[in-house]
């Protein structure tokens, strides 16, 4: 969500400020790329359905996920300021995307300063998210890295969102799914989390570990 207004509201305001017919609709199959690293920057995309992973390739040929876009979110926003894409955008599920050409987006932001401010706040939030992933990937051992990421995602009951798969968490942490599963098994053995269903994880909150103090006999 963009601060002040939702990503969808922000996108629709931009769309109204663009010429008729500027919007482009794209449907992606799982594994299909919206764009690849080095392609001409397409503009501002909004994901209306599905999930898109943003992947960057290192000099050694490894692919590292730097962000995941969910339904109702814009992504690759920095592409409206550059000529070429700096990462891949690949559908992780059947997805639908709306795209506004970057020249029209930039004109709308320049003409409406309040939209520019909202856009700046959104970019700042995206940067914070990216930095958090870098921080997590530096944590060792893997059990503590996994626990930190799951703590970020868990709700007040310790449950992780049903829309977040363990495979997705492994990609966030830049490890293989089997390595993450082993770390989760070790955390379960330590009594830090439980696995109520296949593919589901729930953190055991600190209060659940606490031993109640004995009642005052007086």
N, C-alpha and C positions, 0 to 999 in steps of 0.2 A: 504494500500500500504506500502511495505517495503521501507525505505529510500534507495536512490541510484538506486534501480531497483524495478520492481513490484514484488508482491508476487509470481505471476505465473513465472516470469523470474527466481527468486530465486529458486523456487521449481524445475523448469526444469533443472537448473544447478546442483542441488542436485541429481536429478534423473539420469542425465548423469554420475555422479560420483559413482552411485550405480551399483551393478551387474545387468545384464539383468534379467528381471522377478521379481525384488524386489518390484515393484509397485503393490499395491492392490487397486482394484476399488470396491466401496461400493455404493449401491443405498438404500436410506431411504424413507419410507413413512412418512407422517405427524404424529408426535407423537412417531416415532420409535427412539430408542437410538442407537447412534454409540458406546458409552460406558457409563458405570455407575460409580459413585463414588465408589472407592475400586477395580475396575477392573484392570487387568494388563494394563500398559500403552501401547497403540498400536503403537506409533510412531508419525510422523509429518503429520497431515491431511491438505489437501487443498480442499476447497469447490469450486467445478466447477459449481454448479447450486443449487439454493434453498436458504435456511436459516437455520442455526443451532444455538440454544440457549445453552449457558453454564450455568448450574444451580448448585448451592451448597446448601446442606441441613444443616440447623442449628440443634443444640442440641434439640430444641423444635419441630423439625419435619417440620419447614417451609422451603419452597423452594424459594431461592433468585437467580434471574438471575444476573450473574456477567459479562456476555459478550454476544454479539450477532455477529455471523460470517455471512458475506454476500458473494455472489458469487465473486470468484477471490481472496479470503483471506485465509491465513493459520490461524489455531487456536489451542489452547491447546498446544502451543509450549513448555511449561515447562515440558510436559510429557516425552520428550526425555531424561530428566535428573533424572527421578524418576521411581520407580518400579510400583507404583499404581496411578490410576487417582484420583485427588482431587475433581472432580466435575462430573456431568452428561453432556453429549453432546446429545441433543435431537433435532430432525428435527422439525422446526416450519412450514415447507412446504416440498413438495416433493424435495428431495435433492440428489446430487451425490457428492461423496467424493473420492479423491485419497489419499492414505496413503503410506508413505515410512517408513519402519521399523527403529526404533530409533538407532539400532547399526550401520546401514549404514549411517544414517544422521550424527551421531557423528564422524564417521570415515572420512566422506567427509569434515566436518567442520575443523577437526584437520589437514587434508592434505592441505586445501586451506584456509589460514588465512584471505583472503579478504571476503570469505563467512562467516567466524566466526564474522568478524566485522559487516557485514550487519545484521547478525542474532542478534547480541547484540543490535544494534540500534532499530531493530524491537521489541525486548523484552522491551526495555526502553519505547518505544511509547505505548506498550500495558499496561505497568505499569501506565503510566500517565493517560490513559483512565480509568483504574480501580479506580485510586485515585479520578478522577473527579466524578465518580458515587458516591463514598462514600461522597464526599463533598456535592453533590446535595442532597443526602438523609438526610443530617443533617439540611438542610434549612427548616425553618418554617416561616409562614404557608405554606400549600400546594400550594396555588396560586403562591407564590413567587418561590417555588421549581419548579413548572411546567413552569413558565415563564423563569427561568434560563435555564432549559433543552431545551426548544423550542428556546431560543436565541442562544444556542450552535449549534443547528441544522439548523436554518433558513439561507436562502441565502440572498443576498444583497437587495432583494425586500421584505424580511420578510416571504417568503413562505417556508414551510417545504418540505423536499424531498418526492416525491410521493411514494417512496419505504418504507418510515417510517410511520407505522400506529400508531394511538393513543394508541392502546393496547400495542404496543411495548414500547412507551414512558412510559406508566403506569408501565410496568415491570422494566424499567430502574430506575424509582423512587420508586419502591417497594410499590406501592399502587394499589388498585383495579381499573379497568377501570371506574366503576361508580363514584368513588371518583375523578378521573381525570376529567371526564366529568363535574362534578359540579364545579371544580376549573376553567375549561375553560369557563363555562357559566358565572362565576363571573368576569373573566378577560374580557370577551366580554361585559358585562354590564358596566365595567369601561372604555370601549373604547380602550383597549390595544391590542385586536386582533379581527379578523373577521373570520367568517366561511362561505367561499364562496360556498362550496359544502359539501355534506354529508361526514363526516369523514375527511374533510380537514380544516386546520387552517392556517391563515396568520397573522403574527404579524403586527401591525400598527406602522410604524417607527416613531421615535421621531419627525422627520422633518414634518410629516403629522399632528402633533398636534400643531405645531408652528403657531402662528397668524402672517401674514406678517405685517411688520411695515408700517404705512401710508406714502404715498409719500410726499416729500417735496413740499409744494405748491409754493415755490419760483422757 
